[in-house]
Amino acid sequence: MNKTILCVGAGIFQYYAIKKAKESGLRVFAIDKDEHAPGIALCDNFMPVSTKDIDAAIKAAKSLNKIHKINGVMTCGTDVSYTVAHIAKALNLPGIPPETALKATNKGIMREALKKGRVTVPEFSIINNLKDAISAAKKLKYPLVIKPVDNMGARGVRKLSCDKDLIVAWDEAFKYSTCKNIIIEKFVDGHEISLETIVENGKVHLVTIADRIIASSPYFIERGHTIPSIRPVNELKAAFQMAIKGIKALNITRGPVKFDMKLSSHGPIIGEMTARSSGGFHSQLTEPLATGMSSIKAVIDLALGFPLDISDITPKFLHAAAERSIYPKPGVVTSIKGVEKARAMKNIAGIFLNVREGDTLFPLKSNIGKAGHVVGFGNTRKEAIKTTLNAVKAIHIKTAEK
């Protein structure tokens, strides 16, 4: 054990990165405000620090660096690439500059950078008050989408069909923006995909493309994803070329870049892009189950300054995997049954519950607050989806009105 990596975050999605790092013989440090985060048990050292508090995170990293020299810093599945970049700069570690990471974190700055780089984006306006929002909506014309520039998980994101929708949605969007800037943009219809890439010395490598299931309009709630995508090859090639343009526009030369795109009638449109690996059990489970690849291992190597091992992102097989979320009725959870039965089903890779009896489930307006997730796999898409949905159906979470 002669190298140390710092993981920014120790939650369920970072757990798999920490596990992979330990399996690779690395010493692992982590920071997270949650002192009960699941990844902590695997770490060699941990400090309870908010991953969004950059000054505190740098201070913690410097303290941990005195215990053992930190050779790399990374994250996975959460939007803290700006924090990661600041730590890398402070400790003189491999990574992207903070200004680049900010472009891949703040949706407003991202939109401006993509537009400047001649990447097709929806018409948009960045505003900080309702009066200007109404004026912007009149220029852009409905249907529109409102979203905070600096949050994740679709918090505060909503489709708008009229001024009344905008007025109703404004307070929630504004609440979820730390910098109090909001984007209003043209709604783009089309099939949703998630596209994962790894960049080394400016060369972009495609890892996986997943089909996303987005539902619950006017909100944008992801109900699951499936690898591989079922879309035509020409559409997926066009999406990858659009990803390359986006990466060049933001000047990302190293590390993971994850995209949410819509395959519209006018071609692929970047919804969001971020300088990290995906969450939602995509890079953690469905990718390796469907392909045998480990982009997380590739991310760890690049964070340490090692060259990319292309075998980490070369498919070993072409199977399929799916993730589906669990959606009981809102209310107080009175009983949870069928979990062990579902876990025992063939080709179920994981069942992750976020609730216990006595917890309250609220109507979903974002991807935060889901009751749980199921991940399954198979030789084909049809088999993987069927296996996963059968496990979801086996789990019975009863609720009562509060």
PyMOL commands that set and color helices and strands:
alter all, ss='L'
color gray80, all
select helices_A, chain A and resi 12-23+38-42+54-67+81-90+98-103+107-116+130-140+163-175+233-250+282-291+295-303+310-313+339-343+381-394
alter helices_A, ss='H'
color red, helices_A
select strands_A, chain A and resi 4-8+27-31+45-47+72-74+124-127+144-148+158-160+182-186+191-200+203-215+221-227+254-264+267-274+320-326+331-337+348-353+360-361+372-378+396-400
alter strands_A, ss='S'
color yellow, strands_A
deselect
rebuild
show_as cartoon
